[in-house]
Amino acid sequence: MASILYVCVRPEQGAADAEHRSFRRALGVPGLDRWDLLDRPLDESVTNRYDGVVIGGSPFNVVAEERDDLQRRVENNLEALAQDAVDGRLSAMFTCYSIGVATRMLGGTVGTAVSESTRATSIHITAAAADDPVFGPSAPSMTVLTAHKEGSIEPPPGTVLLATNEDCPVQAYRAGAGLYATQFHPEVTPQDFVDRMAYYRTTGYFDPHEYDLTAERVLASAPTGTDLLRRFAETLTERAAARPAR
């Protein structure tokens, strides 16, 4: 089995713990290692110790006018991981907030015009994703769960657009040898998402007066994003089995 690291960038401990469980279940990795990036800078040896990393969401925003030293350090660490993935030193799945970090690093533009409220939404798998081992099998479309205040305005130069929809044209892309980035949350079940909503009830991702209605709609959905993470882990395992022992 491939060695995969979950990188956490959430300050809310309960939400962070739940996200870790969600990734662990979706990846099918019972002993998924965890690195809390807000507590300690990323060790450069991570690239040598893991076949892949998955980065969770965060209330941070790339477009924030004021970013404190902690957020800047976190983003510098994430950019280093993204570059390692682009260069093929490991594989990575950047999700939600971290797609903005990757987009900016790759020369793209992040803005608030393509935000999405807390909900289930349908995304179209592009023709360019037909041969992609992670996204291709989900064609022609899939349902995912999303909630974000910013997004990529267009795919960064040199990347492959994998998924799109009308409200947020850049739902997912691939860059270089091993970087995947998704605007949506591939790790969650509907119940996971509703549980997470409790931590962000008054932070602008949905109308707090419509909490029950929003939760009801999410619970009625049938997202298939976890299929992507399962395939991501399977791809890493196949690669790890094929290469010479370290």
MIDOSE-1310 file (N, C-alpha, C; in nm, 2 decimals, decimal comma, always signed):
residues 246
masi	+0,08/-0,12/+0,00/+0,00/+0,00/+0,00/+0,09/+0,12/+0,00; +0,04/+0,23/-0,07/+0,12/+0,35/-0,08/+0,12/+0,42/+0,06; +0,22/+0,50/+0,08/+0,23/+0,58/+0,20/+0,17/+0,72/+0,17; +0,07/+0,76/+0,24/+0,00/+0,89/+0,21/-0,01/+0,97/+0,34
lyvc	+0,01/+1,10/+0,33/+0,01/+1,19/+0,44/-0,11/+1,29/+0,43; -0,19/+1,31/+0,53/-0,29/+1,41/+0,54/-0,23/+1,54/+0,60; -0,24/+1,65/+0,52/-0,19/+1,77/+0,57/-0,31/+1,86/+0,61; -0,31/+1,90/+0,74/-0,43/+1,97/+0,80/-0,39/+2,12/+0,80
vrpe	-0,49/+2,20/+0,76/-0,47/+2,35/+0,77/-0,59/+2,41/+0,83; -0,66/+2,34/+0,91/-0,78/+2,39/+0,98/-0,74/+2,42/+1,13; -0,78/+2,54/+1,18/-0,75/+2,58/+1,32/-0,86/+2,52/+1,41; -0,98/+2,48/+1,36/-1,08/+2,43/+1,45/-1,05/+2,28/+1,47
qgaa	-1,02/+2,24/+1,59/-0,97/+2,10/+1,62/-1,07/+2,00/+1,59; -1,20/+2,02/+1,62/-1,30/+1,93/+1,59/-1,32/+1,90/+1,45; -1,32/+2,01/+1,37/-1,34/+2,00/+1,23/-1,21/+1,94/+1,16; -1,10/+1,96/+1,22/-0,97/+1,90/+1,17/-0,97/+1,75/+1,19
daeh	-1,01/+1,71/+1,31/-1,02/+1,57/+1,34/-1,12/+1,50/+1,25; -1,23/+1,56/+1,23/-1,34/+1,50/+1,14/-1,29/+1,49/+1,00; -1,22/+1,59/+0,95/-1,17/+1,59/+0,82/-1,06/+1,48/+0,80; -0,98/+1,46/+0,90/-0,88/+1,35/+0,90/-0,95/+1,22/+0,88
rsfr	-1,06/+1,19/+0,96/-1,14/+1,07/+0,95/-1,20/+1,05/+0,81; -1,25/+1,16/+0,76/-1,31/+1,16/+0,62/-1,21/+1,11/+0,52; -1,09/+1,18/+0,52/-0,98/+1,14/+0,42/-0,94/+0,99/+0,44; -0,93/+0,96/+0,57/-0,88/+0,82/+0,60/-0,98/+0,72/+0,54
ralg	-1,11/+0,74/+0,56/-1,21/+0,65/+0,51/-1,21/+0,65/+0,35; -1,21/+0,77/+0,29/-1,22/+0,78/+0,15/-1,10/+0,72/+0,08; -0,98/+0,74/+0,13/-0,86/+0,69/+0,07/-0,85/+0,54/+0,09; -0,92/+0,49/+0,20/-0,90/+0,35/+0,23/-0,76/+0,32/+0,30
vpgl	-0,72/+0,42/+0,37/-0,59/+0,41/+0,44/-0,61/+0,42/+0,59; -0,63/+0,30/+0,66/-0,67/+0,31/+0,81/-0,57/+0,38/+0,89; -0,44/+0,37/+0,86/-0,34/+0,44/+0,94/-0,29/+0,57/+0,88; -0,38/+0,65/+0,82/-0,34/+0,77/+0,75/-0,26/+0,87/+0,84
drwd	-0,14/+0,90/+0,81/-0,06/+0,99/+0,89/-0,11/+1,13/+0,88; -0,09/+1,21/+0,98/-0,14/+1,35/+0,98/-0,03/+1,45/+1,02; -0,03/+1,56/+0,95/+0,06/+1,67/+0,98/-0,02/+1,80/+1,00; -0,02/+1,86/+1,12/-0,10/+1,98/+1,14/-0,01/+2,10/+1,11
lldr	-0,03/+2,15/+0,99/+0,06/+2,26/+0,94/+0,05/+2,39/+1,02; -0,06/+2,41/+1,09/-0,07/+2,53/+1,17/+0,02/+2,52/+1,29; +0,05/+2,40/+1,33/+0,13/+2,38/+1,46/+0,28/+2,38/+1,43; +0,32/+2,33/+1,31/+0,46/+2,31/+1,28/+0,48/+2,32/+1,14
plde	+0,59/+2,38/+1,10/+0,62/+2,39/+0,95/+0,65/+2,25/+0,90; +0,63/+2,24/+0,77/+0,64/+2,11/+0,70/+0,79/+2,07/+0,69; +0,82/+1,95/+0,73/+0,95/+1,90/+0,73/+0,99/+1,86/+0,58; +1,10/+1,91/+0,53/+1,13/+1,88/+0,39/+1,15/+1,73/+0,36
svtn	+1,17/+1,65/+0,46/+1,18/+1,51/+0,44/+1,05/+1,44/+0,40; +0,94/+1,51/+0,41/+0,81/+1,45/+0,38/+0,81/+1,40/+0,24; +0,87/+1,47/+0,15/+0,88/+1,43/+0,01/+0,95/+1,30/-0,01; +1,04/+1,27/+0,08/+1,11/+1,14/+0,06/+1,04/+1,03/+0,14
rydg	+0,96/+1,06/+0,23/+0,90/+0,96/+0,32/+0,76/+0,91/+0,27; +0,69/+0,99/+0,18/+0,56/+0,96/+0,14/+0,55/+0,95/-0,01; +0,46/+0,86/-0,05/+0,43/+0,86/-0,20/+0,33/+0,97/-0,24; +0,25/+1,01/-0,15/+0,15/+1,12/-0,18/+0,10/+1,19/-0,06
vvig	+0,04/+1,31/-0,08/-0,02/+1,39/+0,02/-0,15/+1,43/-0,02; -0,24/+1,45/+0,08/-0,37/+1,52/+0,05/-0,38/+1,64/+0,15; -0,43/+1,75/+0,09/-0,44/+1,87/+0,17/-0,59/+1,90/+0,19; -0,63/+1,92/+0,31/-0,77/+1,95/+0,34/-0,80/+2,10/+0,32
gspf	-0,92/+2,14/+0,36/-0,97/+2,28/+0,35/-0,93/+2,36/+0,47; -0,97/+2,49/+0,46/-0,94/+2,59/+0,56/-1,02/+2,71/+0,55; -1,05/+2,78/+0,66/-1,12/+2,91/+0,65/-1,03/+3,02/+0,60; -0,90/+2,99/+0,58/-0,81/+3,09/+0,51/-0,86/+3,12/+0,37
nvva	-0,83/+3,24/+0,32/-0,85/+3,27/+0,18/-0,73/+3,33/+0,12; -0,70/+3,29/+0,00/-0,58/+3,34/-0,07/-0,59/+3,49/-0,10; -0,71/+3,53/-0,13/-0,74/+3,67/-0,17/-0,75/+3,77/-0,06; -0,74/+3,72/+0,07/-0,76/+3,80/+0,18/-0,66/+3,92/+0,18
eerd	-0,71/+4,04/+0,20/-0,62/+4,16/+0,20/-0,51/+4,15/+0,31; -0,55/+4,10/+0,42/-0,45/+4,09/+0,53/-0,43/+3,94/+0,56; -0,31/+3,90/+0,54/-0,27/+3,76/+0,57/-0,16/+3,77/+0,67; -0,18/+3,71/+0,79/-0,08/+3,72/+0,89/+0,04/+3,62/+0,86
dlqr	+0,14/+3,63/+0,95/+0,26/+3,55/+0,93/+0,24/+3,40/+0,92; +0,14/+3,36/+1,00/+0,11/+3,21/+1,00/+0,05/+3,17/+0,87; -0,04/+3,24/+0,82/-0,10/+3,21/+0,69/+0,01/+3,21/+0,58; +0,10/+3,31/+0,58/+0,20/+3,32/+0,48/+0,30/+3,20/+0,49
rven	+0,33/+3,16/+0,61/+0,42/+3,05/+0,63/+0,35/+2,92/+0,58; +0,22/+2,90/+0,61/+0,14/+2,79/+0,56/+0,14/+2,78/+0,41; +0,12/+2,89/+0,35/+0,11/+2,90/+0,20/+0,25/+2,87/+0,14; +0,35/+2,92/+0,20/+0,49/+2,89/+0,15/+0,51/+2,74/+0,15
nlea	+0,47/+2,67/+0,26/+0,49/+2,53/+0,28/+0,41/+2,45/+0,17; +0,28/+2,50/+0,15/+0,20/+2,43/+0,05/+0,25/+2,45/-0,09; +0,31/+2,57/-0,12/+0,37/+2,59/-0,25/+0,48/+2,50/-0,27; +0,56/+2,47/-0,17/+0,67/+2,38/-0,18/+0,62/+2,24/-0,21
laqd	+0,52/+2,20/-0,15/+0,46/+2,07/-0,17/+0,40/+2,06/-0,32; +0,33/+2,17/-0,36/+0,28/+2,17/-0,49/+0,39/+2,16/-0,60; +0,50/+2,23/-0,57/+0,61/+2,22/-0,67/+0,67/+2,08/-0,67; +0,68/+2,02/-0,56/+0,73/+1,88/-0,55/+0,64/+1,79/-0,64
avdg	+0,51/+1,81/-0,63/+0,42/+1,73/-0,70/+0,43/+1,76/-0,85; +0,43/+1,88/-0,89/+0,45/+1,92/-1,03/+0,58/+1,85/-1,09; +0,68/+1,85/-1,01/+0,81/+1,80/-1,05/+0,81/+1,64/-1,05; +0,71/+1,58/-0,99/+0,71/+1,44/-0,98/+0,78/+1,37/-0,87
rlsa	+0,81/+1,45/-0,76/+0,88/+1,39/-0,65/+0,78/+1,32/-0,56; +0,65/+1,35/-0,57/+0,55/+1,28/-0,50/+0,42/+1,32/-0,57; +0,31/+1,26/-0,53/+0,18/+1,30/-0,59/+0,10/+1,37/-0,48; +0,01/+1,46/-0,52/-0,06/+1,54/-0,42/-0,20/+1,57/-0,47
mftc	-0,30/+1,58/-0,38/-0,43/+1,62/-0,40/-0,46/+1,74/-0,32; -0,46/+1,86/-0,38/-0,49/+1,98/-0,31/-0,64/+2,01/-0,32; -0,71/+2,04/-0,21/-0,86/+2,06/-0,21/-0,90/+2,19/-0,15; -1,01/+2,25/-0,20/-1,07/+2,37/-0,15/-0,97/+2,48/-0,14
ysig	-0,94/+2,54/-0,02/-0,85/+2,65/+0,00/-0,72/+2,63/-0,08; -0,67/+2,51/-0,07/-0,53/+2,49/-0,12/-0,52/+2,49/-0,27; -0,64/+2,47/-0,34/-0,63/+2,49/-0,49/-0,60/+2,63/-0,52; -0,64/+2,73/-0,44/-0,61/+2,87/-0,46/-0,46/+2,89/-0,45
vatr	-0,40/+2,83/-0,35/-0,25/+2,84/-0,33/-0,18/+2,79/-0,45; -0,22/+2,67/-0,50/-0,16/+2,61/-0,62/-0,18/+2,70/-0,74; -0,30/+2,75/-0,76/-0,33/+2,83/-0,88/-0,24/+2,95/-0,88; -0,23/+3,02/-0,77/-0,15/+3,14/-0,76/+0,00/+3,11/-0,79
mlgg	+0,05/+3,00/-0,74/+0,19/+2,96/-0,76/+0,21/+2,93/-0,90; +0,11/+2,87/-0,97/+0,13/+2,83/-1,11/+0,10/+2,94/-1,21; +0,08/+3,06/-1,16/+0,06/+3,18/-1,24/-0,08/+3,21/-1,28; -0,18/+3,14/-1,21/-0,32/+3,17/-1,24/-0,37/+3,28/-1,15
tvgt	-0,50/+3,31/-1,16/-0,57/+3,42/-1,09/-0,68/+3,36/-1,00; -0,68/+3,40/-0,87/-0,78/+3,36/-0,78/-0,87/+3,48/-0,75; -1,00/+3,46/-0,75/-1,09/+3,57/-0,72/-1,22/+3,52/-0,66; -1,31/+3,62/-0,62/-1,43/+3,59/-0,55/-1,55/+3,58/-0,64
avse	-1,53/+3,60/-0,77/-1,65/+3,60/-0,86/-1,70/+3,46/-0,89; -1,63/+3,35/-0,85/-1,67/+3,21/-0,88/-1,69/+3,14/-0,75; -1,74/+3,20/-0,65/-1,77/+3,14/-0,52/-1,89/+3,05/-0,53; -1,90/+2,95/-0,44/-2,02/+2,87/-0,43/-2,06/+2,85/-0,29
stra	-2,19/+2,85/-0,26/-2,25/+2,83/-0,13/-2,24/+2,68/-0,09; -2,27/+2,66/+0,03/-2,27/+2,52/+0,09/-2,38/+2,44/+0,02; -2,34/+2,34/-0,06/-2,44/+2,26/-0,14/-2,38/+2,15/-0,21; -2,46/+2,07/-0,27/-2,42/+1,97/-0,36/-2,44/+2,03/-0,50
tsih	-2,34/+2,00/-0,59/-2,35/+2,05/-0,72/-2,30/+1,95/-0,82; -2,34/+1,96/-0,95/-2,30/+1,87/-1,05/-2,19/+1,93/-1,13; -2,08/+1,85/-1,16/-1,97/+1,90/-1,23/-1,95/+1,81/-1,36; -1,90/+1,87/-1,46/-1,88/+1,80/-1,59/-1,73/+1,76/-1,60
itaa	-1,71/+1,63/-1,63/-1,57/+1,58/-1,65/-1,54/+1,61/-1,79; -1,43/+1,68/-1,81/-1,39/+1,73/-1,95/-1,34/+1,62/-2,04; -1,34/+1,64/-2,17/-1,28/+1,55/-2,26/-1,13/+1,52/-2,24; -1,07/+1,63/-2,19/-0,92/+1,62/-2,16/-0,89/+1,52/-2,05
aadd	-1,00/+1,49/-1,97/-0,98/+1,40/-1,85/-1,01/+1,25/-1,89; -1,04/+1,23/-2,01/-1,08/+1,09/-2,05/-0,98/+0,98/-2,02; -0,85/+1,01/-2,03/-0,74/+0,92/-2,00/-0,69/+0,93/-1,86; -0,74/+1,02/-1,78/-0,69/+1,04/-1,65/-0,74/+0,93/-1,56
pvfg	-0,65/+0,86/-1,49/-0,69/+0,75/-1,40/-0,78/+0,78/-1,28; -0,77/+0,91/-1,24/-0,85/+0,95/-1,12/-0,98/+1,00/-1,17; -0,99/+1,09/-1,26/-1,11/+1,16/-1,30/-1,18/+1,09/-1,42; -1,11/+1,03/-1,51/-1,17/+0,97/-1,63/-1,29/+0,88/-1,60
psap	-1,28/+0,78/-1,51/-1,39/+0,69/-1,48/-1,52/+0,76/-1,43; -1,51/+0,88/-1,39/-1,63/+0,95/-1,34/-1,71/+1,02/-1,45; -1,66/+1,02/-1,57/-1,72/+1,09/-1,68/-1,86/+1,02/-1,71; -1,96/+1,10/-1,76/-1,95/+1,24/-1,80/-1,97/+1,34/-1,69
smtv	-2,02/+1,31/-1,58/-2,05/+1,41/-1,48/-2,05/+1,34/-1,34; -2,04/+1,42/-1,24/-2,05/+1,36/-1,10/-2,10/+1,47/-1,01; -2,15/+1,43/-0,89/-2,20/+1,52/-0,79/-2,10/+1,54/-0,68; -2,08/+1,66/-0,64/-1,98/+1,68/-0,53/-2,03/+1,78/-0,44
ltah	-1,97/+1,80/-0,32/-2,01/+1,89/-0,22/-1,91/+2,01/-0,21; -1,96/+2,13/-0,21/-1,87/+2,24/-0,22/-1,92/+2,36/-0,13; -1,82/+2,44/-0,09/-1,85/+2,56/-0,01/-1,72/+2,65/-0,01; -1,72/+2,76/-0,09/-1,60/+2,83/-0,09/-1,63/+2,98/-0,13
kegs	-1,55/+3,07/-0,08/-1,57/+3,21/-0,10/-1,48/+3,27/-0,22; -1,39/+3,18/-0,27/-1,30/+3,22/-0,37/-1,28/+3,10/-0,46; -1,22/+3,13/-0,58/-1,19/+3,02/-0,67/-1,10/+3,06/-0,78; -1,05/+2,97/-0,86/-0,97/+3,00/-0,97/-1,05/+3,05/-1,09
iepp	-1,01/+3,17/-1,14/-1,09/+3,23/-1,24/-1,08/+3,15/-1,38; -0,96/+3,10/-1,40/-0,94/+3,01/-1,52/-0,82/+2,92/-1,49; -0,81/+2,81/-1,56/-0,70/+2,71/-1,53/-0,57/+2,78/-1,54; -0,47/+2,76/-1,45/-0,34/+2,81/-1,47/-0,27/+2,77/-1,60
pgtv	-0,18/+2,84/-1,65/-0,11/+2,81/-1,77/-0,05/+2,67/-1,76; -0,06/+2,59/-1,87/+0,00/+2,46/-1,87/-0,07/+2,35/-1,80; -0,18/+2,37/-1,73/-0,25/+2,27/-1,66/-0,36/+2,21/-1,75; -0,41/+2,09/-1,70/-0,52/+2,02/-1,77/-0,65/+2,03/-1,69
llat	-0,75/+2,10/-1,75/-0,87/+2,11/-1,68/-0,95/+1,98/-1,68; -0,98/+1,93/-1,56/-1,04/+1,80/-1,55/-1,19/+1,80/-1,52; -1,24/+1,91/-1,46/-1,38/+1,92/-1,43/-1,42/+2,06/-1,42; -1,55/+2,09/-1,46/-1,60/+2,22/-1,47/-1,75/+2,23/-1,44
nedc	-1,80/+2,34/-1,42/-1,95/+2,37/-1,43/-1,97/+2,52/-1,45; -2,09/+2,56/-1,46/-2,12/+2,70/-1,50/-2,08/+2,80/-1,39; -2,11/+2,76/-1,27/-2,09/+2,86/-1,16/-1,94/+2,88/-1,12; -1,87/+2,77/-1,13/-1,72/+2,77/-1,10/-1,65/+2,69/-1,21
pvqa	-1,61/+2,76/-1,31/-1,55/+2,69/-1,43/-1,43/+2,60/-1,40; -1,35/+2,63/-1,30/-1,23/+2,55/-1,26/-1,27/+2,47/-1,14; -1,32/+2,35/-1,16/-1,36/+2,26/-1,04/-1,24/+2,17/-1,01; -1,16/+2,14/-1,11/-1,04/+2,05/-1,09/-0,95/+2,06/-1,21
yrag	-0,82/+2,05/-1,18/-0,72/+2,04/-1,28/-0,60/+1,95/-1,24; -0,52/+1,92/-1,33/-0,40/+1,84/-1,31/-0,28/+1,93/-1,36; -0,17/+1,93/-1,29/-0,05/+2,00/-1,33/+0,07/+1,92/-1,31; +0,16/+1,93/-1,42/+0,28/+1,86/-1,41/+0,27/+1,71/-1,40
agly	+0,37/+1,65/-1,33/+0,37/+1,50/-1,32/+0,28/+1,44/-1,21; +0,24/+1,52/-1,11/+0,17/+1,46/-1,00/+0,08/+1,55/-0,91; +0,04/+1,66/-0,96/-0,05/+1,75/-0,88/-0,19/+1,75/-0,93; -0,28/+1,71/-0,84/-0,42/+1,73/-0,87/-0,47/+1,84/-0,77
atqf	-0,57/+1,92/-0,82/-0,63/+2,02/-0,74/-0,78/+2,03/-0,76; -0,86/+2,03/-0,66/-1,00/+2,03/-0,67/-1,06/+2,15/-0,59; -1,15/+2,22/-0,64/-1,22/+2,33/-0,57/-1,32/+2,27/-0,46; -1,38/+2,16/-0,50/-1,48/+2,09/-0,41/-1,41/+2,01/-0,31
hpev	-1,49/+1,95/-0,22/-1,44/+1,86/-0,11/-1,47/+1,71/-0,16; -1,36/+1,64/-0,20/-1,38/+1,50/-0,25/-1,40/+1,40/-0,13; -1,36/+1,44/-0,01/-1,35/+1,34/+0,10/-1,47/+1,32/+0,18; -1,57/+1,41/+0,16/-1,69/+1,40/+0,26/-1,81/+1,32/+0,21
tpqd	-1,88/+1,27/+0,30/-2,01/+1,22/+0,28/-2,11/+1,33/+0,32; -2,24/+1,32/+0,28/-2,33/+1,42/+0,32/-2,33/+1,45/+0,47; -2,33/+1,34/+0,55/-2,33/+1,36/+0,70/-2,20/+1,43/+0,74; -2,09/+1,39/+0,69/-1,96/+1,46/+0,72/-1,98/+1,61/+0,70
fvdr	-2,04/+1,65/+0,58/-2,05/+1,79/+0,55/-2,14/+1,86/+0,64; -2,25/+1,80/+0,68/-2,34/+1,86/+0,78/-2,27/+1,88/+0,91; -2,20/+1,78/+0,95/-2,13/+1,79/+1,08/-2,03/+1,90/+1,08; -1,96/+1,92/+0,96/-1,87/+2,03/+0,95/-1,93/+2,17/+0,95
mayy	-2,06/+2,17/+0,90/-2,13/+2,30/+0,90/-2,14/+2,36/+1,03; -2,15/+2,28/+1,14/-2,17/+2,33/+1,27/-2,05/+2,42/+1,32; -1,93/+2,39/+1,27/-1,81/+2,47/+1,30/-1,81/+2,60/+1,23; -1,88/+2,62/+1,12/-1,87/+2,73/+1,03/-2,01/+2,80/+1,01
rttg	-2,09/+2,79/+1,11/-2,23/+2,84/+1,10/-2,24/+2,99/+1,08; -2,15/+3,06/+1,13/-2,15/+3,21/+1,12/-2,04/+3,27/+1,05; -1,98/+3,19/+0,96/-1,86/+3,24/+0,89/-1,88/+3,27/+0,74; -2,00/+3,27/+0,70/-2,03/+3,32/+0,57/-2,04/+3,22/+0,46
yfdp	-2,04/+3,09/+0,49/-2,05/+2,99/+0,39/-2,19/+2,96/+0,35; -2,28/+3,00/+0,44/-2,43/+2,98/+0,41/-2,50/+3,07/+0,51; -2,63/+3,09/+0,48/-2,71/+3,18/+0,57/-2,74/+3,10/+0,70; -2,69/+3,15/+0,81/-2,71/+3,08/+0,94/-2,86/+3,06/+0,97
heyd	-2,95/+3,15/+0,92/-3,09/+3,13/+0,94/-3,15/+3,02/+0,86; -3,07/+2,97/+0,76/-3,12/+2,86/+0,68/-3,04/+2,73/+0,70; -2,98/+2,72/+0,82/-2,90/+2,61/+0,86/-2,97/+2,48/+0,83; -3,09/+2,46/+0,89/-3,16/+2,34/+0,88/-3,20/+2,30/+0,74
ltae	-3,24/+2,40/+0,66/-3,27/+2,38/+0,52/-3,15/+2,34/+0,44; -3,04/+2,41/+0,46/-2,91/+2,37/+0,39/-2,87/+2,23/+0,43; -2,88/+2,20/+0,56/-2,84/+2,06/+0,60/-2,93/+1,96/+0,54; -3,05/+1,99/+0,53/-3,15/+1,89/+0,47/-3,12/+1,86/+0,32
rvla	-3,08/+1,97/+0,25/-3,05/+1,96/+0,11/-2,92/+1,88/+0,09; -2,82/+1,90/+0,18/-2,70/+1,83/+0,17/-2,72/+1,68/+0,20; -2,80/+1,65/+0,30/-2,82/+1,51/+0,34/-2,90/+1,44/+0,23; -2,97/+1,51/+0,15/-3,05/+1,44/+0,05/-2,97/+1,42/-0,08
sapt	-2,84/+1,46/-0,08/-2,76/+1,45/-0,20/-2,69/+1,32/-0,20; -2,63/+1,28/-0,32/-2,55/+1,16/-0,33/-2,42/+1,19/-0,40; -2,33/+1,25/-0,33/-2,20/+1,29/-0,39/-2,11/+1,16/-0,42; -2,03/+1,17/-0,52/-1,94/+1,06/-0,56/-1,79/+1,11/-0,56
gtdl	-1,76/+1,21/-0,49/-1,62/+1,26/-0,48/-1,53/+1,16/-0,42; -1,58/+1,08/-0,32/-1,48/+0,99/-0,26/-1,43/+0,89/-0,36; -1,50/+0,86/-0,47/-1,44/+0,78/-0,57/-1,31/+0,83/-0,62; -1,29/+0,96/-0,63/-1,17/+1,02/-0,68/-1,05/+0,98/-0,58
lrrf	-1,08/+1,00/-0,46/-0,97/+0,97/-0,36/-0,93/+0,82/-0,36; -1,03/+0,74/-0,37/-1,00/+0,59/-0,38/-0,91/+0,56/-0,49; -0,95/+0,62/-0,61/-0,86/+0,60/-0,73/-0,72/+0,66/-0,71; -0,72/+0,78/-0,65/-0,59/+0,84/-0,63/-0,50/+0,75/-0,54
aetl	-0,56/+0,69/-0,44/-0,48/+0,60/-0,35/-0,44/+0,47/-0,43; -0,53/+0,42/-0,51/-0,50/+0,30/-0,59/-0,39/+0,33/-0,69; -0,39/+0,45/-0,75/-0,29/+0,48/-0,85/-0,15/+0,49/-0,78; -0,15/+0,55/-0,66/-0,02/+0,56/-0,59/+0,03/+0,42/-0,55
tera	-0,06/+0,33/-0,51/-0,02/+0,20/-0,47/+0,04/+0,12/-0,59; -0,02/+0,14/-0,70/+0,03/+0,07/-0,82/+0,17/+0,12/-0,86; +0,19/+0,25/-0,85/+0,32/+0,31/-0,87/+0,42/+0,26/-0,77; +0,38/+0,26/-0,65/+0,47/+0,22/-0,54/+0,52/+0,07/-0,56
aarp	+0,42/-0,01/-0,61/+0,45/-0,16/-0,63/+0,55/-0,18/-0,75; +0,54/-0,08/-0,84/+0,62/-0,10/-0,97/+0,76/-0,05/-0,96; +0,79/+0,04/-0,86/+0,92/+0,09/-0,85/+1,01/+0,01/-0,76; +1,14/+0,03/-0,78/+1,24/-0,05/-0,70/+1,23/+0,00/-0,55
ar	+1,26/-0,09/-0,46/+1,26/-0,05/-0,32/+1,35/+0,06/-0,29; +1,31/+0,15/-0,20/+1,39/+0,27/-0,17/+1,51/+0,22/-0,08
